[in-house]
Amino acid sequence: MQNVKSIPLYATPPSKCWSKKALPKPLKDRMTMTPGDRKQILEFIDLRLGKTAVDQTYLNMNTQKVEAVNRLYLKTNPKCVTSVRNFRPRILSAVIQSNLGFDDACFRLQKTANHQVCGTIKKKIISHSRNTLLLQQSKRTFSSKHTRIQKRADLIQLHEESQGRGDDYQKGIDIGEPTCSS
């Protein structure tokens, strides 16, 4: 922003804006955005929300990744359980699992610990990862998305219908319990 002294006096503030209570009245009257300030702010916004940032936030992919990692951390180290001695190994195994996936993480941890696993366990780990991948892919299909949207719409419609009928819960009514009269 420019220095307050360099702002021309002919620039009038907009009529519908909240007043800045911390500034004195003469200073508030002279503070408006000049075309140079507007250009500089637009450049900053373009830096912050440029093409790559918009591409990343278009489908909230960055937020979903962060939330997924947080869920994985909470799964390995829940807040209700205090595990002081093995907190660090648990978090590190969660990071490895997040980066490599379940099957690669299992194989690498077993190899690091010099642990031999029989072929049936390896097959189960591979089939588990394959099933997880297939489930994720099926959730992304148009038909499953449409089914979820339709189910949500049906639930909203049922809720609106129940509100219109007056099916509200009232204490002591229609539950078959005798009420006390005093």
Beta strands, then each sheet from edge to edge (+ up, - down):
end
